[in-house]
Amino acid sequence: MLASIFIFFSMGLFLANYLPYAEVLIVGGTLIGVFVGFYLIYVQLKGFF
């Protein structure tokens, strides 16, 4: 989960140098990373139980 958040966050920071609306991408990327992380944990737990 932390890895996916870090990946999306660093992608947002990387794109921040090139795009004017990068703050939206950073916030959105962080939220996407959080949701993807929770979804991956949910899938793993569902398969475990």
Secondary structure by P-SEA (a helix, b strand, c coil): caaaaaaaaaaaaaacccccaaaaaaaaaaaaaaaaaaaaaaaaaaaac
